[in-house]
Amino acid sequence: MEDLLKFFLQDKPAGVLLAMSKNEKSYPADISKSLAATYSHIVRVIQKLERYGLVESEKEGRTKYIRLTDLGQQVAHHLEGLEMTLKNIHHEDKSNEKVAEKLETQDTSESTAEGGVNDEKTSEK
């Protein structure tokens, strides 16, 4: 189980499943291009996904294509959900950083304004 988890938490296996979820039929060469990986590496990943029952391959003439099994579609769906959640967290994090910067800027300008008022009172005495 631990090996399976380590495998799926890597960039390429998850990327292969996500890329395949967008098409009913996929070709290893197209996936390798979209993921900027070598063809041989993607073929090894696909072979491992086949062993786990997530992908199946078929030959159409001389051309081999692959597609997700029902289980592979479920896993890809969960990965898409995880991807969306992580993107939302990243977006919220960026928004929170902007709010924090804005508050920091306001605090700085208020401190400067208060300092100016205090200086005026001091000079009046």
C-alpha positions as CSV (number, residue, x, y, z in Angstrom):
1,M,0.0,0.0,0.0
2,E,2.8,2.4,0.9
3,D,4.5,1.8,-2.5
4,L,1.2,2.6,-4.2
5,L,0.8,5.8,-2.3
6,K,4.4,6.9,-3.1
7,F,3.8,6.1,-6.8
8,F,0.7,8.2,-7.1
9,L,2.1,11.2,-5.2
10,Q,4.7,11.6,-7.9
11,D,4.2,14.1,-10.6
12,K,4.2,11.9,-13.7
13,P,1.7,9.1,-12.7
14,A,-0.8,11.7,-11.5
15,G,-0.2,13.7,-14.7
16,V,-0.8,10.7,-16.9
17,L,-4.1,10.0,-15.2
18,L,-5.2,13.6,-15.4
19,A,-4.1,13.9,-19.1
20,M,-6.0,10.6,-19.9
21,S,-9.1,11.8,-18.2
22,K,-9.5,14.5,-20.8
23,N,-9.7,12.0,-23.7
24,E,-11.5,8.7,-24.2
25,K,-8.5,7.4,-26.1
26,S,-4.9,8.5,-25.4
27,Y,-1.6,7.8,-27.1
28,P,1.6,7.6,-25.1
29,A,3.4,9.9,-27.4
30,D,0.8,12.6,-26.9
31,I,0.9,12.2,-23.2
32,S,4.7,12.4,-23.1
33,K,4.6,15.6,-25.1
34,S,1.9,17.2,-22.8
35,L,3.9,16.3,-19.7
36,A,7.3,17.2,-21.1
37,A,8.6,13.7,-20.3
38,T,10.4,11.1,-22.4
39,Y,8.3,8.6,-24.3
40,S,10.1,5.7,-22.6
41,H,9.4,7.1,-19.1
42,I,5.7,7.5,-19.8
43,V,5.5,4.0,-21.3
44,R,6.9,2.6,-18.0
45,V,4.4,4.7,-16.0
46,I,1.6,3.4,-18.2
47,Q,2.7,-0.2,-17.7
48,K,2.6,0.3,-14.0
49,L,-0.8,1.9,-14.2
50,E,-1.9,-1.2,-16.2
51,R,-0.7,-3.5,-13.4
52,Y,-2.7,-1.6,-10.9
53,G,-5.8,-1.9,-13.1
54,L,-6.2,1.8,-13.8
55,V,-5.4,1.8,-17.5
56,E,-5.9,-0.7,-20.3
57,S,-4.3,-0.6,-23.8
58,E,-5.6,-1.7,-27.1
59,K,-4.2,-2.0,-30.6
60,E,-5.9,-0.4,-33.5
61,G,-3.9,-1.7,-36.5
62,R,-0.3,-0.8,-35.7
63,T,-1.3,1.9,-33.3
64,K,-1.5,1.3,-29.6
65,Y,-3.8,3.5,-27.5
66,I,-4.7,3.5,-23.9
67,R,-7.7,4.4,-21.9
68,L,-8.7,4.6,-18.3
69,T,-10.6,1.7,-16.7
70,D,-13.6,2.5,-14.5
71,L,-11.3,2.4,-11.5
72,G,-8.8,4.7,-13.3
73,Q,-11.6,7.1,-14.0
74,Q,-12.5,7.2,-10.3
75,V,-8.9,7.8,-9.3
76,A,-8.5,10.5,-12.0
77,H,-11.7,12.2,-10.7
78,H,-10.4,12.3,-7.2
79,L,-7.0,13.7,-8.5
80,E,-9.0,16.4,-10.3
81,G,-10.8,17.3,-7.1
82,L,-7.5,17.4,-5.2
83,E,-6.0,19.5,-7.9
84,M,-8.9,22.0,-7.7
85,T,-8.7,22.1,-3.9
86,L,-5.0,22.8,-4.0
87,K,-5.5,25.5,-6.6
88,N,-8.1,27.1,-4.3
89,I,-5.8,27.0,-1.4
90,H,-3.1,28.6,-3.4
91,H,-5.5,31.3,-4.6
92,E,-6.7,31.9,-1.1
93,D,-3.1,32.1,0.1
94,K,-2.3,34.7,-2.5
95,S,-5.4,36.6,-1.6
96,N,-4.5,36.4,2.1
97,E,-1.0,37.7,1.3
98,K,-2.5,40.7,-0.5
99,V,-4.8,41.5,2.4
100,A,-1.9,41.2,4.8
101,E,0.2,43.5,2.7
102,K,-2.7,46.0,2.5
103,L,-3.2,45.9,6.3
104,E,0.5,46.3,6.8
105,T,0.6,49.3,4.5
106,Q,-2.4,50.8,6.4
107,D,-0.8,50.2,9.7
108,T,2.4,51.9,8.5
109,S,0.5,54.9,7.2
110,E,-1.6,55.2,10.4
111,S,1.6,55.1,12.5
112,T,3.2,57.8,10.4
113,A,0.0,59.9,10.7
114,E,-0.1,59.4,14.5
115,G,3.6,60.2,14.7
116,G,2.9,63.5,12.9
117,V,0.1,64.4,15.3
118,N,2.3,63.7,18.3
119,D,5.1,65.8,16.9
120,E,2.7,68.8,16.4
121,K,1.5,68.5,20.0
122,T,5.1,68.3,21.2
123,S,6.0,71.4,19.3
124,E,3.0,73.4,20.7
125,K,4.2,72.9,24.2
